Amino acid sequence: MKLIIGLGNPGKPYEHTRHNIGFDVIDELANRWNAPLNQTKFNGMYATVHRPEGKVILLKPLTYMNLSGECVRPLMDYFDIEIEDIIVIYDDLDLETGKLRLRGKGSAGGHNGIKSLIQHLGTQEFNRIRVGVSRPPAGMKVADYVLAKFSKEDQPIVKEAVEKSCDAVETALKKPFLEVMNKFNGA
């Protein structure tokens, strides 16, 4: 069983903000697979999907970004999901808007959602898809920037990044993550 986790914040004010790009990817996968996120457990909203490659859970933690691990760890334990069978999708300030960077491990890099996951999972070694949102303009606070929506100019770029992230997840269901990294990091 695979667990695909999109990080974000619950609630209308946070929809389609930079910090919620992980939620946007999960929503797009749920749409592609005709799998509404209509189940809840451990303060997360999820869908269980039976695919040719096996069972997949799409998860949006509802704990708010900084406490994501509080949802993910108990859900992994409940469904007996191994660390190598998860993919975490989240925003990254250090990447240009729309750029993807796939990694098999790494530090939190200042991302509080990833800090929470590392703390609760007890390891930095889990697969991730980082989606670039760029840095805020000079003088703007990071928190205000990540909680704002994308500019009109960035929206097509972001839509394409969401699509590519979904393609990467679908490829990762069929191939080793290293191969997926090699394919999508160069794109």
C-alpha positions in Angstrom: 0.0 0.0 0.0 1.2 3.5 -0.9 0.4 6.7 1.0 0.5 10.0 -0.9 0.5 13.0 1.5 -0.2 16.5 0.4 0.7 19.2 3.0 -1.4 22.3 3.6 -3.8 24.0 5.9 -7.5 23.2 6.1 -10.2 25.8 5.5 -11.5 28.1 2.9 -9.0 31.0 3.6 -6.1 28.7 2.8 -7.4 27.2 -0.4 -5.0 27.5 -3.4 -2.4 29.5 -1.4 1.3 28.8 -1.9 1.5 26.8 1.3 -1.4 24.5 0.1 0.2 23.3 -3.2 0.4 19.8 -1.6 -3.4 19.9 -1.1 -3.9 21.0 -4.7 -1.9 18.0 -6.0 -3.9 15.6 -3.8 -7.1 17.2 -5.1 -6.0 16.8 -8.7 -5.0 13.1 -8.1 -8.4 12.5 -6.5 -10.1 14.2 -9.5 -8.0 12.1 -12.1 -8.7 8.9 -10.2 -12.4 9.7 -9.5 -11.7 9.2 -5.8 -13.4 11.7 -3.6 -11.6 12.4 -0.3 -14.6 11.3 1.8 -13.0 9.4 4.6 -11.6 10.8 7.9 -9.3 9.3 10.5 -6.6 10.7 12.8 -7.5 14.3 11.9 -6.9 13.7 8.2 -9.1 13.5 5.1 -8.4 10.7 2.7 -9.5 8.5 -0.1 -8.5 4.8 -0.6 -8.0 4.0 -4.3 -7.6 0.6 -5.8 -5.3 0.9 -8.8 -3.7 -1.7 -11.0 -0.4 -1.1 -9.1 -2.1 -1.7 -5.7 -3.9 0.2 -3.0 -3.1 3.9 -2.7 -4.3 6.3 0.0 -4.5 10.0 -0.8 -4.2 12.1 2.4 -4.6 15.7 3.4 -3.7 16.2 7.1 -6.2 18.5 8.7 -3.9 19.3 11.7 -2.6 22.5 10.1 0.8 22.5 8.4 3.0 22.7 11.5 1.4 19.6 13.1 1.2 17.3 10.0 3.1 14.5 11.6 0.4 14.2 14.2 -1.9 12.9 11.5 0.5 11.0 9.3 2.2 8.8 11.9 -1.0 7.3 13.4 -2.5 6.7 10.0 0.7 4.9 8.8 0.6 2.8 11.9 -3.1 2.0 11.5 -2.7 0.9 7.9 0.7 -0.6 8.4 2.4 1.5 5.8 6.2 1.5 5.6 8.3 4.7 5.4 9.5 3.7 1.9 5.9 3.6 0.7 5.1 7.3 1.3 5.5 10.4 -0.9 5.1 13.8 0.7 4.2 16.8 -1.6 4.8 20.3 -0.3 5.8 23.9 -1.2 9.4 25.0 -1.4 10.5 28.7 -1.1 14.0 27.8 -2.5 12.7 26.7 -5.9 11.4 28.9 -8.6 7.7 28.9 -8.9 6.5 25.8 -10.7 9.8 23.9 -10.6 9.8 20.4 -9.1 12.5 18.8 -7.1 12.1 15.1 -6.0 14.2 13.7 -3.2 14.4 10.5 -1.3 15.6 12.2 1.9 16.7 15.5 3.4 16.4 18.0 6.1 13.3 20.1 6.8 15.0 23.1 5.3 13.0 25.4 7.5 9.6 23.9 6.4 7.5 23.4 9.6 5.3 20.7 8.0 8.4 18.6 7.2 9.9 19.3 10.6 6.7 17.8 12.1 6.9 14.8 9.8 10.6 14.1 10.6 9.9 14.4 14.3 6.9 12.0 14.2 8.4 9.5 11.7 11.8 9.5 13.4 13.7 9.8 10.1 14.5 12.3 7.3 14.5 9.4 4.8 11.2 9.6 3.0 10.3 10.4 -0.6 9.1 13.9 -1.4 8.0 16.1 -4.2 8.9 19.7 -3.5 7.0 22.3 -5.6 8.6 25.6 -6.1 6.8 28.8 -4.9 9.8 31.2 -5.0 10.9 33.6 -2.3 8.8 36.5 -1.1 9.6 40.0 -2.5 11.9 42.1 -0.3 10.1 43.4 2.8 7.3 40.8 2.8 7.1 38.3 5.7 7.5 34.7 4.7 4.3 33.7 6.6 2.3 36.4 4.7 3.8 35.2 1.4 3.1 31.5 1.7 -0.4 32.1 3.0 -1.2 34.3 -0.1 -2.6 33.0 -3.4 -0.5 32.8 -6.5 -0.5 35.8 -8.8 -2.6 35.7 -12.0 0.7 35.4 -14.0 1.9 32.4 -11.9 -1.4 30.5 -12.1 -0.7 28.7 -15.4 2.8 27.7 -14.2 1.4 26.4 -11.0 -1.4 24.4 -12.8 1.3 22.8 -14.9 3.4 22.0 -11.8 0.4 20.4 -10.1 -0.1 18.3 -13.3 3.6 17.3 -13.4 3.5 16.4 -9.7 0.5 14.1 -10.3 2.4 12.5 -13.3 5.4 12.0 -10.9 3.2 10.2 -8.3 1.6 8.0 -11.0 5.1 7.1 -12.3 6.3 6.4 -8.8 3.5 3.8 -8.4 5.1 1.8 -11.3 8.9 2.5 -11.0 11.5 2.9 -8.3 11.6 6.5 -6.9 15.2 7.0 -8.0 14.0 6.5 -11.6 11.2 9.0 -11.0 13.6 11.5 -9.6 15.9 11.2 -12.6 13.0 11.7 -15.0 11.2 14.6 -13.2 14.2 16.5 -11.7 15.5 17.1 -15.2 12.2 18.3 -16.6 
